[in-house]
Amino acid sequence: AGALVTSTDDSEFPESQLAEKLKVISRLIVAGLKTRVYYVTLDGFDTHANQLAAHQGLLRQWSEALAAFHKRLERAGESDRVLVMTFSEFGRRLKENASEGTDHGAAAPVFLSGPKLPRLQVGSIPSLIDLDDGDLKHHTDFRQVYASVIENWLGQSSEYALAGKHEPIVGLLS
């Protein structure tokens, strides 16, 4: 409880649910807790109707909260030991449905952020024409991204967690 009570200047955090969650995590990190993994969620992306406005607001909330989180950790001298991984458990289809939304699909993006990361894009931008039954074709197995984080960032074997051997992505966190 003491780590949460010990407050530094929280003024850079915007007013949003995600920012509140990341503010708490930043306090725990700055207080010196040795927790290796924190997990938060940002709900609302499962839009089957009126998707554009909903996603604009959610992506703004995500980018503003994440920027404030990284800024807080940089000011506290803790940024080099923090990696943020943003992912979704499902992708979206390309074709809009009748309700101006999209249905569940494949090939969702994964974003990694932190000052120690190389600035790179893994894979190529997917084709919007060459589809797999209406879905984007994925080019990277998500388990390779997880293997990269577990092995190259956390320094652990990923084989047990991923139920098999998956090669980390060359150049990502290595």
N, C-alpha and C positions, 0 to 999 in steps of 0.2 A: 504494500500500500504506500510505503514511503516514496517509492520511485514515481508513483503517479502524482503524489502531492507536491513533490519537488518540481516546480514549474520554472521554465525559462520563458522568454518572450514568445508567446504563441500568436502574435499579431500577424505573422505572414500567412497563417492558415486561413483559407476562405471558409465561409459558412456552408458546409455540406456534410452529409453523412460520412462520405469517404474521408474527407479531411479530418473529421473528428477521430476516426479510427486510426489514421496515420499519425495524428498528433499524439495519441496515446502510445503508439509503438515508438515514435521518436523519443518520447520521454523515457521509455524503458531502455532504449539503446543508450541514450545520453547518460542515464543513471548507472550504466555499467552492467546491466543484466547480461548474462552469458547465453541467453536463448539463441539458438542457431537459426530457427525458422519461425516466422510469424505469418499468419494467414488471415486475410480480410476479404470480404466480398463487396461487390458493387452490383446490386440487382437491378433488373429493369431492361436488360438487353433482349429478352425473349419477346420481341415485338412481332406480332402477326398483323398489326394494323397501325397506321399513322407512324411509321417507323422513322422518317426523316427528323422530325422535331424531337422525338424521344432520344434518338441516338446522338443528335447534336448536343443536347443538354447533358447526357451521360458522359460523352467524350470530353466535354468542357470540364465537368466535375472531376473526371479522372486526371486530365492534364494539369489542372490548377492544383489539385491536392498533391499529386506526385511531385510537381515542381516545388511546392512549399516543403514537402517532406525532405527532398534532397537538399534544399537550401538550409533547412534547420540542421541537418546532419553535417553539412559542410561547415557551417558556422561553429559547430561544436567539435570539429576535428574528428568526426566519426565516419565520414562519408566513404573513405577507402575500404572500409570493411563491410559495406552494405551493397547488396545486389537486390534489385526488385525484378520479379518475374510476373508479368501480366499475361493471363491466358483466359480462354473461354473453353467450356466443356463441349461446345458445339459451334459449328459454323453457321452461316446463313446461305440460303439459296440466292442465286443471282436474280432470277425472274421475280418481279413484284407480283404479289397475289392481288385479288380483287379489292382487298381492304387497304391497299397502299402499304403493305408490309411484306415481309419475306418469311418463308418457313425454314425449318431446320435444314442445314446442309452440311457440307464438308469443308475441309481446308481452311480452318480459322487461323488468324495470325497469332504469334506469340511475341511479346515485346520484353526485352531485357533492358534495364537501365541502371546506371551507376557510373561513377567517375573512372573506375578502373577497366571499364569495358572498351574494347576496340569499337570504333564506329564502322559497323558493317551491316550489310543486309545478306542474310543467308538465303540462297536460292534466287530465282528470278521472279519477277512480277508475273502472276498467273495469267494465262490467256482467258479472255472473256468470251472467246469464240470456241476454242477447243475444250469442250466440257465432258464430264462423265455423268451422263443421264441428268443433265441440268446443273450439276455441281462443279465447282472448281476442282481441278486436279491438284492434289497435294504433291509436294516434291520432297518434303522432309518429314520423316516419322517423328512425331512429338516425343517419343521415347529417346531419340538422339539428343534433343534439347535437354530433357531431364537428365540424361547420362552426363551431358556436359556440365550441368550445374552441380550434380551430386559429386562427380569425380574431380572436376577442375576447379570448382569453387569451394565445396565443402570438404574435399579431400578424402572422400569415402568411395568404396566400391558401390556401383549402382546395380549390380547383378541381382541381388536379393530383392531390392525395392521394385525393380522393373521386371522381375520373373524371367530373367534371361540376359544375355549379353547384347548390348546395343552400343555401337561405337559413338563416342562423343564427336561433335562436329569440329572439324579441324579449324583452328583459329578462333574458336569461340571459347573464351575464358581460359585458354591454354597459354 
